Amino acid sequence: DVMRSSTESNLLNPRPRLSLEQRLTRAWQRDSLWLKLLLPLSWVFAALSGMRRRYLQARHQGDLYAAPVIVVGNISVGGSGKTPLIVALIAALKQRGYKPGVVSRGYGGKPAYYPLAVTSQTDVSQSGDEPLLIAQLTGCPVVVDLNRAAAVDYLLENYACDVELSDDGLQHYRLHRDIEIVVVDCQRGLGNRRRLPAGPLREGAGRLSQADYVILNMGANSSTKAGSIEAQLGYFADSFDVMAIAARQFTQLCSGESVPIEVWLQAREGTPAHAVAAIGNPQRFAETLRALGLQVDLRSFDDHQWLTDAELCFADDWPVIITAKDAVKLTASGSDQLSENIWVLDIEAQLPQDFVERLAIQIDAVAAGIEIAQV
């Protein structure tokens, strides 16, 4: 019955062909032989990006903001878990009395002007999905600007923030930063360790040794993955902190009703599910669902892509599960065709207490240094 239902769904909603982005990602993970043809381009990319970094760092060496700036980014393309980490960091910092703000490039958004102050009511077509999601989940000030340095200036001029978080922007070197946090996805690691386009790396693996913190995103799998990745990356970084992802609840998209994970699973015991995701690493989303015991049919799309009603419509009555990042775009579309069978998986990043405490100590030290410099 399961196989027949799946076949019927495929006839109504055929599996999309792999995009160029997805084919490249697969090739990088497999280290396909044909990638060696791209090595000359990788060498050129590495040389140019190195020259750019040195130029921008020299030009903005004296820049200093009135509050510590923390950049959360990665050295590889694709999703690594930056957004859940930022949301968890904001919660942890607020608990300790800080007033954080967030700056972002707002990928996918097309605002009428910059900088754009993002609230929970901002049109996602202007802000982009990730800034809007952060604003909705945290309630803290979020500012979008292609120039993140200008976004930080705007935050400090208009909000009472005492620490600034940059969503992505590790390679945005015109932005002064006091603390760098690099996120590595345990599922993908660093791929074949080559630079773009022969590999997924924006910067070489040695860049990890220059960051203040390296966070390993374990996802929902608490297996031995972290140990194997630590062994792989140990040459490049002295220490790691591990972040796990926990499923919190399922929320019905059309009604906003939230149901505890255990209750939702008990009501659908043995029923497979369609997982539809337009994020950087859809496989990690599918793994999270499988860790809950679900049999999952994954339909993946390019990161930030807008999902259509047709892509969420199947012939069977299986639940359709999407990510919170995709949900903000679907809610904004105002479609009347959204099925009651579409559910959003709400997740939460779990950070080591020791990491948060070390980070808070460093933030205070940076803030004290800024105060001395301003006197």
C-alpha positions in Angstrom: 0.0 0.0 0.0 2.8 2.4 0.9 4.6 1.7 -2.4 1.3 2.2 -4.4 0.5 5.5 -2.6 4.0 6.7 -3.2 3.8 5.9 -6.9 0.5 7.7 -7.2 2.0 10.8 -5.5 4.9 10.7 -8.0 2.5 10.8 -10.9 0.7 13.9 -9.5 3.8 15.6 -8.2 6.9 14.2 -10.0 10.2 14.4 -8.3 12.0 17.5 -9.5 15.1 17.2 -11.6 18.3 18.0 -9.8 19.3 21.6 -10.3 22.9 22.7 -11.1 23.4 23.6 -7.4 22.2 20.1 -6.3 24.3 18.3 -8.9 27.4 20.3 -7.8 26.8 19.6 -4.1 26.5 15.9 -4.9 29.7 15.9 -7.0 31.6 17.7 -4.2 30.6 15.2 -1.6 31.6 12.3 -3.9 34.7 14.1 -5.1 33.8 13.2 -8.7 36.8 12.9 -11.0 35.5 15.5 -13.5 35.9 18.2 -10.8 39.7 18.1 -11.4 38.9 20.0 -14.7 37.8 22.9 -12.5 41.0 23.1 -10.4 42.6 25.9 -12.5 39.4 28.0 -11.8 39.7 27.1 -8.1 43.3 28.4 -8.0 42.3 31.6 -9.6 39.3 32.0 -7.2 41.6 31.3 -4.2 44.2 33.9 -5.4 41.5 36.6 -6.1 39.6 36.0 -2.8 42.9 36.2 -0.9 43.8 39.5 -2.5 40.4 40.8 -1.7 40.5 39.8 1.9 43.9 41.4 2.5 42.8 44.6 0.8 39.5 45.0 2.7 41.1 44.1 6.1 43.8 46.7 5.6 41.3 49.3 4.5 39.0 48.7 7.5 41.6 47.8 10.1 40.8 50.8 12.2 37.0 50.5 12.2 35.5 50.1 15.6 31.8 50.0 16.6 30.3 51.0 19.9 29.4 47.4 20.7 31.0 44.0 20.1 30.3 42.5 16.7 30.0 38.7 16.3 30.0 37.1 12.9 28.3 33.7 12.5 29.3 32.1 9.2 30.9 29.2 7.4 33.7 28.5 5.0 31.6 26.3 2.7 28.6 27.0 0.5 25.2 25.6 1.4 23.3 25.4 4.7 25.3 24.6 7.9 22.8 25.7 10.6 23.6 29.3 11.1 20.1 30.5 11.6 19.2 28.1 14.4 22.5 28.9 16.0 21.8 32.6 15.9 18.3 32.1 17.3 19.8 30.1 20.2 22.5 32.6 20.8 20.0 35.4 21.0 18.0 33.5 23.6 21.1 32.7 25.6 22.4 36.3 25.5 19.0 37.7 26.5 19.0 35.4 29.5 22.3 37.0 30.6 21.0 40.5 30.3 22.4 41.4 26.8 20.4 43.3 24.2 21.4 41.7 20.9 20.7 42.9 17.4 21.1 41.1 14.1 22.4 42.3 10.7 21.9 40.3 7.5 22.4 40.6 3.7 18.8 39.5 3.3 19.4 37.0 0.5 16.3 36.6 -1.7 14.7 39.9 -0.5 14.3 43.0 -2.7 13.6 45.9 -0.4 12.7 49.3 -1.8 15.5 50.9 0.2 18.5 50.1 2.5 18.9 49.7 5.4 15.6 47.8 6.0 14.5 47.3 9.6 12.8 43.9 9.8 9.9 43.1 12.1 7.7 40.1 12.4 5.2 41.8 10.0 7.7 42.7 7.2 6.9 41.4 3.8 9.2 38.4 3.2 9.7 39.5 -0.5 11.6 42.5 0.9 13.5 41.1 3.8 14.3 37.5 2.6 13.3 34.4 4.5 16.0 34.1 7.1 15.9 37.7 8.5 12.1 37.5 8.8 12.3 34.1 10.6 14.9 35.5 13.0 12.7 38.5 13.8 9.6 36.3 14.3 11.4 33.8 16.6 13.4 36.3 18.7 11.7 39.7 18.6 15.0 41.4 18.6 16.0 44.2 16.1 17.0 42.8 12.7 18.4 45.1 9.9 19.0 44.1 6.3 21.6 45.7 4.1 23.9 44.5 1.3 26.6 46.4 3.2 26.6 44.8 6.7 28.8 47.6 8.1 26.0 50.1 7.2 23.5 47.8 8.9 25.5 47.7 12.1 25.7 51.5 12.1 21.9 51.7 11.7 21.3 49.2 14.5 23.5 51.2 16.9 22.0 54.5 15.9 18.3 53.4 16.3 18.3 50.6 18.9 19.7 50.1 22.3 21.8 47.1 21.4 24.9 46.1 23.2 26.0 43.2 21.0 25.6 42.7 17.3 25.3 39.4 15.5 26.0 39.1 11.8 24.0 36.4 10.1 26.6 35.0 7.7 29.2 37.5 6.5 32.4 35.7 7.4 33.8 36.7 4.0 32.3 40.2 4.3 35.6 41.7 5.2 34.6 45.3 5.1 32.7 44.5 8.3 34.9 44.8 11.4 34.3 41.9 13.7 35.4 41.2 17.2 34.4 37.5 17.5 34.1 34.9 14.7 32.0 31.8 15.0 32.3 29.2 12.2 29.6 26.6 11.8 30.4 23.2 10.2 27.7 20.7 9.2 28.6 17.3 10.5 26.8 15.6 7.7 28.7 17.3 4.9 31.9 18.3 6.6 34.1 20.2 4.2 33.2 18.0 1.2 36.3 17.3 -0.9 38.2 20.2 0.9 38.7 22.0 -2.4 37.9 25.7 -3.1 35.1 26.8 -5.4 34.2 25.7 -8.0 36.1 22.4 -7.8 34.8 22.1 -4.2 32.4 23.7 -1.8 34.9 25.9 0.2 34.8 29.7 0.0 38.0 29.7 2.0 40.6 27.1 2.8 40.2 24.7 5.7 43.0 26.6 7.5 40.6 29.4 8.0 39.1 27.4 10.9 42.2 28.0 13.0 41.7 31.8 12.8 38.1 31.7 14.1 37.3 32.2 17.8 34.9 29.2 17.9 34.1 26.3 15.6 30.6 24.9 16.1 29.8 21.4 14.8 26.2 21.1 13.8 25.2 17.5 14.8 21.7 17.9 13.6 19.3 15.5 15.3 21.7 12.6 15.2 23.7 12.1 18.4 25.8 9.4 16.9 29.6 9.2 16.4 29.5 11.8 13.6 31.0 14.5 15.7 34.0 12.4 16.6 34.7 11.5 13.0 34.4 15.2 11.9 36.6 16.3 14.8 39.3 13.8 13.6 38.9 15.2 10.0 39.2 18.8 11.1 41.5 18.4 14.0 44.5 19.5 11.9 42.8 22.9 11.2 41.3 23.8 14.6 42.3 23.2 18.2 38.9 22.7 19.7 35.2 22.4 18.8 31.9 22.9 20.4 29.0 20.6 19.5 25.5 21.9 18.7 22.5 19.5 18.5 19.2 20.2 16.9 16.0 19.1 18.8 12.5 18.9 17.3 10.2 21.0 19.5 6.7 20.6 17.9 4.7 20.4 14.7 2.6 23.5 13.7 -0.2 23.3 11.3 0.5 25.9 8.6 -3.1 27.0 7.8 -4.2 27.3 11.4 -1.1 28.0 13.4 -2.1 25.3 15.9 1.0 23.6 17.5 1.0 20.0 18.6 3.7 18.3 20.8 5.9 15.9 18.9 4.8 12.8 20.8 1.1 13.6 20.4 1.5 14.3 16.6 3.4 11.0 16.1 0.9 8.9 18.1 -2.0 10.3 16.0 -0.2 9.2 12.8 1.6 6.0 13.9 2.9 4.1 10.9 1.9 6.8 8.4 4.8 8.0 6.1 5.3 11.7 5.4 6.4 13.9 2.5 9.2 16.2 3.5 9.5 19.3 1.2 12.4 21.7 1.7 14.1 24.6 -0.1 17.0 25.0 2.3 20.8 24.7 2.0 20.9 21.0 3.3 17.5 19.3 2.8 19.1 15.9 3.7 19.6 17.2 7.3 15.9 18.1 7.5 15.0 14.6 6.3 17.4 13.0 8.9 15.7 15.0 11.7 12.4 13.6 10.7 13.7 10.1 10.4 15.3 10.4 13.9 11.7 10.9 15.1 10.8 7.5 13.6 9.1 8.8 10.4 9.4 7.2 7.0 10.2 10.1 4.8 9.8 10.9 1.1 12.1 13.9 0.6 11.4 16.5 -2.1 14.3 19.0 -2.2 14.7 22.4 -3.9 17.3 25.0 -4.1 18.0 27.1 -1.0 15.6 30.1 -0.7 13.4 28.9 -3.5 9.7 29.8 -3.2 7.5 26.7 -3.1 4.3 26.6 -5.1 1.0 25.0 -4.2 1.6 22.3 -6.8 4.9 21.3 -5.1 3.1 20.7 -1.9 0.2 18.7 -3.4 0.2 14.9 -3.4 -2.3 12.3 -4.4 -2.1 10.5 -1.0 -3.1 11.7 2.5 0.3 11.6 4.0 1.2 14.7 6.0 3.4 17.2 4.2 6.2 18.5 6.5 8.1 21.7 5.7 10.7 23.8 7.4 10.1 27.1 9.3 12.2 28.9 6.8 9.9 27.8 4.0 6.8 28.4 6.1 7.4 32.2 6.3 7.2 32.4 2.5 4.1 30.3 2.2 2.3 32.2 4.9 3.2 35.5 3.2 1.8 34.2 -0.1 -1.7 34.2 1.4 -2.8 31.2 -0.7 -6.3 29.9 0.0 -5.2 26.5 -1.3 -2.9 25.6 1.6 -3.9 22.1 2.8 -4.7 21.3 6.4 -2.2 18.5 5.9 0.8 20.8 5.7 2.8 20.9 8.9 5.9 22.9 10.0 8.6 21.2 12.0 9.7 23.7 14.7 13.3 23.0 15.8 15.6 24.3 18.5 19.4 24.4 18.6 20.9 23.2 21.8 24.2 24.9 22.8 26.8 23.7 25.4 26.6 25.8 28.5 30.4 26.0 28.6 30.4 27.6 25.1 27.9 30.2 26.1 29.8 31.1 29.2 33.1 31.5 27.4 31.4 33.6 24.7 29.9 35.9 27.4 33.2 36.4 29.0 34.8 37.3 25.7 31.9 39.7 24.9 32.4 41.5 28.2 36.2 41.7 27.5 35.6 43.2 24.1 33.1 45.7 25.4 35.5 46.8 28.2 38.2 47.3 25.5 35.8 49.4 23.4 35.0 51.6 26.4 38.7 52.2 27.1 39.3 53.0 23.4 36.4 55.6 23.5 37.7 57.4 26.5 
